[in-house]
Amino acid sequence: MSQAPGMEHLFSPLQLGEVALGNRVVMAPMTRARVPNRIPNTSTVTYYAQRAGAGLIITEATTVSAQGNGSVATPGIYNRQQITGWRRVTDAVHEGGGKIAVQLWHTGRVSHASQQPDNVEPVSASAVAGNVLTFTENGFEPTTPPRALAVDEIPGVVEQFVQAAQNAMLAGFDAVEIHAGSGYLLDQFMRDGTNQRTDDYGGSVENRCRLTLEIVDAVSAAIGAGRTGIRISPMLVTWDCSDSDPVTLFSHLVSELNQRPIAFLDVLERNDASIAVSGDDNADDNEAGVRRIREAFSGNYIANGCYSGASANAAIASGYATAVGFGRDYISNPDLAQRLLAGARLNAPADPIDYYGDGGDKGYIDFPSLAE
């Protein structure tokens, strides 16, 4: 396939920790809610195999334990059946020439008792309820108010991530990404709007980052730092999870990560909602905040947030990004990387009603490739 002008940086090879990529196009993690029993199925295999042209696929958020579940139809990686299901996915992606990482997820308070073992309340850094909805068998419902994790329970949460990472290696993944953004459990521990603890995991910035860094270190020790990445969304407020000084908080976290030989830092810099309100007084401050946080990291940096092929190539050419993640364009364009390489037109965007599903294939695996 011929290459469109100005794509040479985006389509150059990259050594991302221990994982060699053929290009720098990353399929960003996107929850699709197409796994009704939490075990990847035939449609899951097809979905990821169709997108194997990406240099790296990062899967939808995948729970590390039954406690980590927050909504219906999302996959896990904590039992044998799930490992087997994911092995079919990774084999298919590898057969297509791609590489794939699993995003490890604990939803924390973004959950409902119906999604928890024995219908108990979900856990969080503190017993702080949010104005949050989650998707249950009854549709969108307010989340169940959480309880605070006891100090002696925290090592068990670290172990959930370690076991999930080890399961990922058994399932044939090339790497893992620890989900520490978007208002989920690790984000809840880091942000002072949701963390009211007075022990070693609360109060100071150092304490609030402690759990995230403990998990990074434990997972790195278990599977290798060169196969361990992390995602954050520092300047975005998701699921009512906020902080009074995110630049200071995440600059500290990223400085700590910079001292560890992890494979990559994946940053959700902005999303469509923040673009839509770009005239808001905070928009420039948010962009400046991301830039300041990014300066604290000298390793492999994956930039995410409404990039086009041209802006992605420019970000890599300038040295700002090592690779760039693409999200919603990958929903309706299974061969997005090939289209960007050729300068080809993209398919029409997916109908938002099809972003999340109940197991159906419409809007999931029925988008045509260029060849079709």
Protein Blocks (a to p, Z undefined) as FASTA:
>chain_A
ZZdehilmmmcccdehjaccfbfcdcddddehlafnopacfklmmmmmmmmmpmbdcddd
ddfbfklpcbehiacdfbfklmmmmmmmmmmmmmnopacddddddekjmccfklpghhia
cddfbdcdcddddddfkopadddddddddfklmmmmmmmmmmmmmmmmmnopabdcddfe
ehiaklmmmpmklmccfbfkghjfklmmmmmmmmmmmmmmmnopklcccdddfkbceehi
acfblmlmmmmmmmmmmmpccfbdcddfbdfklmmmmmpmklmmmmmmmmmmmmmpcbdc
ddeehiafklmmmmmmnomambdcdfklmmmmmklmmmmmnopacdddddfklmpcchia
ghklmcccfkZZ
